[in-house]
């Protein structure tokens, strides 16, 4: 039981949970598969991305940012 609480606490501290819908999606390559990653905020060359926990991510982490760059 203590391990479950510790794991949940680590996830809670690792990022925030968003209740708002994403503003756009960027494409990223993980293990030779391309995934659409939800973006919730945009600042210059950084995106607040991920779901349900998100974190600030540099533009260089994505292979295609054209949808978010239109905004």
Buried (B, 14 or more C-beta within 10 A) or exposed (E): EEEEEEEEEEEEEEBEEBEEEBBBBBBBEEEEEEEEBBBBBBEEEEBBBBEEEBEEBEBEBBEBBEBBEEE
